Amino acid sequence: MFKHLNRLFKHSVLYGLSETISRGTGFVLVFIYVKALTAAELGIRTEFYAASAFLVLFYTLGLDNAFLRYFMDDGFKDQKDRIFSTALYFTVLTGVIFYTAAFFAGPTISSLIAESSSYVYITHLLFLILILDTVVIYPTLILRAENRFLYYFIISVTRFVLFIVLNILFIGYFGRGLRGVFEANLIVVLVVFAILLPVYAKYFSGKLSFAILKKLLYFGVPTIFTVFALRIIDLADRRLILHYFDESHVGEYAVPYTLGMVGIMVFVNSFRIAWQPFYLTLGSNPDAKRIFSRTATYYAMFISVMFLGITLFRNELFTLYTRGEYPVSLANIMPFVSLSYVIYGFYVIMLAGVFLKEKTTILPVATFAGAAVNVGLNIVFIPKYGIIGAAYATVIAYAVMVIILYFFSRRIYRVEYELKRLGAVFLITAIPVILSIVYAPGGFIGALIYKSLLFLIPFIVFYFSGFLRGEEKRYVTQKIRSVISD
């Protein structure tokens, strides 16, 4: 078992480095935007990128989710070029249709996205960016399937460096303002497309297969509704904050939301990127279910520590990040956002059985239930609690989604998760959080030392309380000794 889990861990770390860079782009850019853009402009930028998150679903119609499933299937190993070409043809055609519509209906679309027809130019740029963003999905997925980490890493670094440099140039030097954000984005995706040309050359045969397209769509289309519902959970809060308040409140919400999300999603996305190829290769392994169960436990142990760090040091992180530009009270949004994405990680883990059994049709049930709860609670919570109410709603929505998926997935691919140990992880994480609320020493140094000691509690309990099983403790002890000896 540890051999397989070591492989998953290694791949997660390797992809994690790229994911850290990728997520770091958003982190650094918001840092720049806080100074260079007004809160209203930051809110408009958020609205356009929120719209793009929805639109991209209809550019691929779920083919991006189906692509890796069949590209790695031994039954299709002689048809990889057809799978690639078919997916690419379909996505390009869809993108051209959408761009044509945006070209002629720019004012209307701008009004729908930003409640103003003043952003037609940005609307045109957005739809052009989406074409390129979607066509680079498939070669990037191939890099994951073939474990070509260096190539993948080069793309991540290029995106990171170029995006930051171009934003500084267009916003700070050329004074392009909000337009410069999207102009920089367009150049970046053009460069990424050029870097991926060798992958296109290798797999694009020009052969279109309607049989493969039908199979890809049958698997992928249900995931559109799933991802659509997830987008609602992630982004409806901003729309409703805009409805109840204004763009500046959206901007104020976006800053702590970004901090709370990035801190967890760097790890969750690193895991997710490595997880799908991992479980697809283990589908026929008789020990697969036990490996999946243990993966959930180890994920919970790791991610709970990350969540605890964000929660305990949220004020310090927020102040350092915003440099006093925003009230520190907004930092209280961060733990709820982080917890939401911690819960989302369990949804990712439970996808293994759903994808292996090709039962993606059950996913919309769980995700739309979560989306409905999210919208309903946002309508209630935002007027009552302010923008932090949106964060409350997000946590509950993700919890509902995961609970429903858990019971559905057990019917098609029963994995006996270690529920007692998972519950223990929850309690071990909750204790220092509660202690930090019950008692908070005065003074910066005293508070920092106290929080640092609280942060160590899970490590001590996991290792010395008997939580770890014999083989797990031996494995951890061996790793600690190897690190010390090195």
Secondary structure, 3 states (H helix, E strand, C coil): CHHHHHHHHHHHHHHHHHHHHHHHHHHHHHHHHHHHCCHHHHHHHHHHHHHHHHHHHHHHCCHHHHHHHHHCCHHHCCCHHHHHHHHHHHHHHHHHHHHHHHHHCHHHHHHHHHCCHHHHHHHHHHHHHHHHHHHCHHHHHHHHHCCCHHHHHHHHHHHHHHHHHHHHHHHHHCCCHHHHHHHHHHHHHHHHHHHCHHHHHHHCCCCCCHHHHHHHHHHHHHHHHHHHHHHHHHHHHHHHHHHHCCHHHHHHHHHHHHHHHHHHHHHHHHHHHHHHHHHHHCCCCCCHHHHHHHHHHHHHHHHHHHHHHHHHCHHHHHHHHHCCCCCHHHHHHHHHHHHHHHHHHHHHHHHHHHHHCCCHHHHHHHHHHHHHHHHHHHHHHHHHHCCHHHHHHHHHHHHHHHHHHHHHHHHHCCCCCCHHHHHHHHHHHHHHHHHHHHCCCCCHHHHHHHHHHHHHHHHHHHHHCCCCCHHHHHHHHHHHHHHHHC
